[in-house]
Amino acid sequence: MHTALVASWAGSMALYELAVFDPSNPVLDPM
């Protein structure tokens, strides 16, 4: 359970960083 939570958190942070460093993607970064 703990491993799954850590994995999902790492995945969400990776998507967030991709959205921040790739603002041309309207799906990950609607701003």
C-alpha positions, 0 to 999 in steps of 0.5 A: 500500500505504501509503495503504491502511494509513493509510486502514484505521488512520484508519477503525479509530481513527474506529470506536474514537472512536465506540465511546468517545463512544457507549457505548450501542452494544453492538456497538462497545463491549461494555464 
